[in-house]
Amino acid sequence: MLSTTLENAIIRLLRERPFYGHFILNLRRERRPLQGKAAAVTVRDGIPVLAVAAEPFTALSAQQQRVLLEHLVKHLLHLHPLRRKGRNQHDWDISCDLAINPGIVDLPEDALLPEYYGADDGLSAEEYYQQLVPSFDAGNLEGSGFGDATCEERGAADDGKGKDSGTTLDSHELWSDADSTPLPLAEEAVRAITRESLRGSDGEIPFELATVIESLLQPSPLPWRQILRQFMATAGRTGHRSSWMREHRRFSHATPGIRKRRRLNLLVGIDVSDSTNISALREAFALELLQIARSSESHITVLYANSRIRQIESFSGNPGIVQRYDGGGFTDLRPVFEYACGMQPLPTAVIYLTDGIGPVPEQMQFPTLWVLTADGEKPAPWGVELRMEI
């Protein structure tokens, strides 16, 4: 029932607001309860995610669903889940909604707007936060922690319990999932989805998104090594082991504490067709990969492939040496991902060095980093794009 309702909502968006519809299509979707809210977005392990709660979402009208989905897209475009930086969660949640709601048509009556707080439209979430924090701090924090200082102090028109209580349009409870993703990596992921959405909507940019999209698509250049390191750090699976060196939080020294450890089970595909036969490119990529692997508990499987897998190597930690293998021929990117789906245990992520020319799976469950040559093309709407400049 939920899948049909969500698909119908996306179809309406594709027809009425094409950019928003294509953006939602490119998000990883999941079904989960959201404490009374209908939907949420976040960035988890470098992947933008849309979470939908079945009953609350299906209970919304078609117009309400459109408004909510547009609202969620704006949160991701502004990278709101990643910009909190230790701020008060309640105040930041409200500030983010104030920053994006004024540009949305047909908002529900209880949606948060700057005028309810005596603030101007068009400010950033950080600017609203600076204005709101003193007002909330002056109030009497009770119950769920929402301030109830009089509305007159902030220019609101009601009794201080309705709009002023701080009810966001969507759920922000998953935003903490984004804490483990570095901001530049999340920005790359959202940028890739934005490009795909523009292609799908024939380059049509909604007027209210023009500024943020222009800023997103013209970022300051980041070294490719930085993005590669951040992707691999995010992909590392967190394990736990007992340690008497750390006190247990609940049982003191009567029980050993828990120490987290990073486990990196990575699959690396290297395109050996003529288009990627560049010595400096492959050597720089291999050297960086090995240096990162040596600094973590890791197991890395390397596949050399063109139209099929030509050679397989694997190593853990220090002993590894990524070999050079020249294969030539045309490229089919699917065999590497087929191999990934059959691995035991499954890889935590896939990194593919390629020019991107070749067929790919329609979708993929693994976080994927496309490491493209300077003239390469991202072959799929999913995955994060990184362009190597050597």
TAVENWO-V649685 format. One record per pair of residues at least 24 apart in sequence whose ideal C-beta (glycine too) atoms are under 8 Angstrom apart, sorted by the first residue. I is the first residue (numbers start at 0). J is the second residue. D is the distance in Angstrom with one decimal. If there is no record, write none. Layout:
I	J	D
I	J	D
//
This chain:
0	53	6.9
0	57	6.3
1	30	5.9
1	51	6.4
1	53	4.1
1	56	6.6
1	57	6.3
4	56	6.4
4	57	4.7
4	64	7.8
5	51	5.9
5	56	6.9
8	61	7.1
8	64	4.3
8	65	6.9
8	68	6.4
9	68	7.6
11	61	6.3
11	64	7.9
11	65	6.5
12	65	6.3
12	68	6.1
12	69	7.9
15	65	7.3
16	65	7.3
16	69	6.8
16	205	6.8
17	199	6.9
17	200	3.6
17	201	7.5
17	203	5.9
18	196	5.2
18	197	6.9
18	199	8.0
18	200	4.5
18	203	6.1
18	204	6.6
18	205	5.5
18	208	7.1
19	68	6.3
19	69	5.3
19	72	5.2
19	196	8.0
19	205	7.2
20	199	8.0
20	200	7.7
21	195	6.7
21	196	4.0
21	198	8.0
21	199	3.6
21	200	5.5
22	72	4.9
22	75	7.8
22	192	6.0
22	193	7.2
22	196	4.3
23	49	6.5
23	68	5.7
23	71	7.7
23	72	6.7
24	199	7.6
24	380	7.8
25	192	4.4
25	195	5.4
25	196	6.5
25	380	5.0
25	381	7.2
26	75	7.9
26	192	7.2
33	170	4.1
33	172	6.6
33	173	7.8
34	170	6.3
34	172	6.1
35	170	8.0
36	167	7.9
36	169	5.8
36	170	3.5
36	172	8.0
37	67	6.0
37	169	7.3
37	170	7.9
38	67	5.7
38	68	7.5
38	71	6.0
38	169	5.6
38	170	7.0
39	71	7.5
39	169	5.5
39	170	4.0
39	171	6.8
39	172	6.6
39	173	4.8
40	71	4.6
40	74	5.5
40	75	5.4
40	80	7.1
40	169	7.4
40	173	7.5
41	80	5.1
41	173	4.0
41	174	5.7
41	176	4.6
41	177	5.2
42	75	7.6
42	80	6.0
42	81	6.4
42	176	7.3
42	177	4.4
42	180	5.1
42	185	4.6
42	188	6.6
42	189	7.7
43	173	7.8
43	176	4.5
43	177	7.0
43	180	7.3
44	179	7.1
44	180	6.7
44	233	5.4
44	234	6.7
44	366	5.5
45	180	5.2
45	184	5.1
45	185	6.8
45	188	5.7
45	229	7.9
45	230	6.1
45	233	4.7
45	234	7.4
45	366	5.6
45	383	6.1
46	188	6.5
46	366	5.6
47	75	5.6
47	185	7.8
47	188	5.7
47	189	6.1
47	192	6.2
48	173	7.5
48	176	7.7
50	170	7.7
50	173	6.0
52	170	7.9
62	105	5.5
63	107	6.7
65	105	7.7
66	103	5.9
66	104	7.7
66	105	5.6
66	106	6.1
66	107	7.1
66	168	7.6
67	168	6.4
67	169	6.3
69	103	5.6
70	96	7.9
70	99	6.5
70	100	7.2
70	103	6.1
70	168	5.1
70	169	6.0
71	169	5.8
73	99	4.0
73	102	7.6
73	103	7.6
73	208	7.5
73	211	8.0
74	99	6.7
74	169	7.3
75	189	5.6
75	192	7.9
76	189	6.6
76	193	7.0
76	208	6.6
76	211	5.1
76	212	7.0
76	215	6.7
77	124	7.0
77	211	6.2
78	182	6.8
78	185	6.1
78	186	6.4
78	189	6.6
79	124	6.2
79	174	7.5
80	171	7.6
80	173	7.6
80	174	3.9
80	176	7.7
80	177	4.1
81	177	4.9
81	180	6.8
81	182	5.1
81	185	5.2
82	124	6.7
82	125	7.4
82	182	7.6
83	174	6.9
86	128	6.2
87	132	6.9
87	135	7.8
88	171	7.7
89	135	7.4
89	144	5.6
89	145	6.5
89	165	6.1
90	128	5.8
90	131	5.4
90	132	5.5
90	135	5.7
91	124	7.0
91	128	6.0
92	165	7.1
92	167	5.2
92	171	4.7
93	127	7.6
93	131	6.3
93	165	4.8
93	167	6.9
94	124	4.5
94	125	7.4
94	127	3.9
94	128	4.1
94	131	6.0
95	124	4.6
95	167	7.8
95	171	7.6
96	167	5.0
96	168	6.1
97	122	7.6
97	124	7.4
97	127	4.6
98	122	6.6
98	123	5.9
98	124	4.4
98	127	6.0
100	168	7.1
102	207	3.7
103	207	7.9
106	168	7.7
107	168	7.3
109	161	6.7
109	162	6.1
109	166	5.8
110	168	5.5
111	162	6.4
111	165	7.3
111	166	7.1
111	167	6.8
111	168	7.5
112	162	7.7
114	154	7.1
115	150	7.8
115	153	7.4
115	154	7.3
115	155	4.5
115	156	7.2
115	162	4.8
115	163	6.3
116	153	4.5
116	154	6.5
116	155	6.5
116	163	7.6
117	153	4.8
117	154	2.7
117	155	7.4
118	153	8.0
118	154	7.9
179	233	6.3
180	233	5.5
181	229	4.3
181	232	7.5
181	233	7.0
183	221	5.5
183	225	6.7
183	226	6.5
183	229	6.3
184	226	6.3
184	229	4.3
184	230	5.9
184	233	6.2
184	383	6.9
186	215	7.3
186	218	6.8
187	226	6.1
187	383	5.1
187	384	6.7
187	385	7.0
188	383	4.9
189	215	6.8
190	215	5.5
190	216	6.6
190	218	7.1
190	384	7.8
191	377	6.7
191	380	7.8
191	382	7.2
191	383	6.0
191	384	4.8
192	380	7.3
194	377	7.7
195	380	4.2
223	370	7.7
223	385	5.6
223	386	6.9
223	387	5.0
223	388	6.6
224	287	5.4
226	368	7.9
226	383	7.8
226	385	4.9
227	287	6.0
227	288	7.7
227	291	7.2
227	350	7.7
227	368	7.2
227	370	7.2
227	385	6.5
228	287	7.8
228	291	5.8
230	348	7.1
230	350	7.3
230	366	7.7
230	368	4.8
230	383	6.6
230	385	7.6
231	263	6.5
231	265	6.9
231	291	5.3
231	295	7.8
231	348	7.4
231	350	7.7
232	261	7.8
233	366	7.5
234	263	6.5
234	265	6.6
234	347	4.8
234	348	3.5
234	366	5.8
235	261	3.9
235	262	6.3
235	263	4.4
235	295	6.2
235	297	7.9
235	347	6.9
236	261	7.3
236	262	4.7
236	263	7.3
236	264	6.8
236	347	4.9
237	261	6.3
237	262	7.5
238	262	5.1
260	296	6.3
261	295	5.5
261	296	6.3
262	296	5.5
262	297	7.5
262	347	7.7
263	292	7.3
263	295	5.1
263	296	6.8
263	297	3.8
263	298	7.3
263	299	7.5
263	347	6.6
264	297	7.4
264	298	5.2
264	344	6.1
264	345	7.8
264	346	5.4
264	347	5.0
265	292	7.9
265	297	6.6
265	298	7.4
265	299	4.8
265	300	7.3
265	346	6.0
265	347	6.7
265	348	5.8
265	349	7.8
265	350	6.7
266	299	7.9
266	300	5.1
266	302	7.0
266	335	7.3
266	338	7.4
266	339	5.0
266	342	6.8
266	346	4.0
266	348	7.5
266	349	4.9
266	350	7.5
266	365	7.7
267	299	6.1
267	300	7.0
267	301	4.7
267	302	7.0
267	321	8.0
267	349	7.7
267	350	5.0
267	351	7.6
267	352	7.5
268	301	8.0
268	302	5.0
268	304	6.0
268	332	7.6
268	335	3.8
268	349	6.7
268	350	7.2
268	351	4.1
268	352	6.9
268	353	7.1
269	301	6.5
269	302	7.0
269	303	5.2
269	304	7.3
269	321	8.0
269	324	7.4
269	351	7.9
269	352	5.0
269	353	8.0
270	304	6.8
270	305	6.8
270	330	5.8
270	332	7.7
270	351	7.2
270	352	6.1
270	353	3.7
270	354	6.6
271	303	5.1
271	304	6.7
271	305	5.3
271	309	6.2
271	324	5.6
271	325	6.0
271	326	3.4
271	327	7.2
272	305	4.7
272	326	6.8
272	327	6.4
272	328	5.9
272	329	6.5
272	330	4.6
272	354	7.4
273	327	5.4
273	328	7.8
274	330	7.6
274	354	4.3
274	356	6.7
274	372	6.9
275	352	6.6
275	353	6.2
275	354	5.5
275	372	5.9
276	325	6.0
276	327	7.6
277	372	7.1
277	389	7.2
278	323	7.7
279	389	4.8
280	352	7.8
280	372	6.6
280	387	6.1
280	389	5.1
281	323	6.2
281	352	7.2
282	323	7.6
283	387	7.3
283	389	5.6
284	352	5.5
284	370	6.5
284	387	6.7
285	321	3.8
285	323	7.9
288	321	6.3
288	350	7.8
289	319	5.9
289	320	7.3
289	321	6.3
292	316	6.4
292	319	6.3
293	317	5.4
300	342	7.2
300	346	7.3
302	334	7.9
302	335	5.2
302	338	6.1
304	331	7.9
304	334	5.6
304	335	5.5
305	329	6.6
305	330	5.4
305	331	7.3
306	330	6.6
306	331	4.6
306	334	7.8
307	331	7.1
307	334	5.4
308	334	5.2
308	335	7.1
308	338	6.3
329	357	7.2
330	354	7.5
330	356	5.8
330	357	3.7
331	357	5.2
331	358	5.7
332	357	4.5
332	358	6.4
332	359	4.7
332	378	6.0
333	357	8.0
333	358	5.8
333	359	6.3
333	360	5.8
336	360	5.2
336	363	5.9
336	365	7.7
339	365	6.0
340	364	7.8
352	387	7.9
353	378	7.5
//
